[in-house]
């Protein structure tokens, strides 16, 4: 756990409240960067645990160093990007699937900081991640887990459109669309070749990242209290964990809109129908009260001064139309007065499948597309029609293209999952694309105990 102590030392030494003078802090930060480069040169490409630890250390240290240097225009201006890009590319040469997965999670997590610089964004997106050789090898990778992480990187980071785009973003979207059409042409050729020669058709069954498990989008909020209720200044507020394991249903393209969007007509469930809110002094008592005792106090306790306002808001909410019955009405108009959109935290979690309900079969594929906002933006800028022709995979794409059918099926599911997540968050009150949260992508399930 030496890397944890290094991070603690770095955070304490470079903090704003440190008693160390500025010259010593600057010298320490520069020396730490040099030591990181020296240690990475001594790391074996085929040592998976060392590569894993190096990514963990960089993920924590770079954020602390960016906060210390404080360059809002380019947080990673202190970084020797050419050197570290070479380190990342060397890691991919190990052909270790876990190293590749950790590397893509590392880039996914630091994407917003890395791409603040436009030239660096072009370098990482166009010259590396979307280069023809790298794309065909990783998009059609033999390991479903690597495919899953690489696709989520390009779908949620490179192909995300929030309503604003530069010329660099347009070039990235155009290049990604071209790579997808190229993969589709390889698949058509393999399919036609199999039909002409009486061979088995290429498989189009989407694979799970791990046997019996799927990557789902789940809520990542930390519960406030493990008890039934938690204290506030106004009242005892019921915890939402009594009936659900998480406040947000596990979300995937297969169970989208399982319960429907939030509606003002929905009323919170209460374990005791006669329960009322207590006053401020009652909140001091940390012990729970039984329903019989609470019923006795209902006759003598008074509601607070906001009860009239509460009843008025409740009556307004009950009279509001449902968003499902009136799709033309904006979601913001259906929210109670004074309601503000709540920003939540989500993550990709490797969850077990329900084997009785999940039976993947060969899918009927269609030409691959970008996520809907990016696809519409690209079509508005490049309205020409695309022709989809089959052509034989050659060179570095000849081997990986055998998995193109599975990869295209998984990409279609991922794009549908992304669009469903955006639609659900819009129904829940998110005002625009830019406000929709991006799920985090981690590698915690793959960590081994020390």
Order of alpha helices (4+ residues) and beta strands (2+ residues): alpha-alpha-alpha-alpha-alpha-alpha-alpha-alpha-alpha-alpha-beta-beta-beta-alpha-alpha-alpha-beta-alpha-alpha-alpha-beta
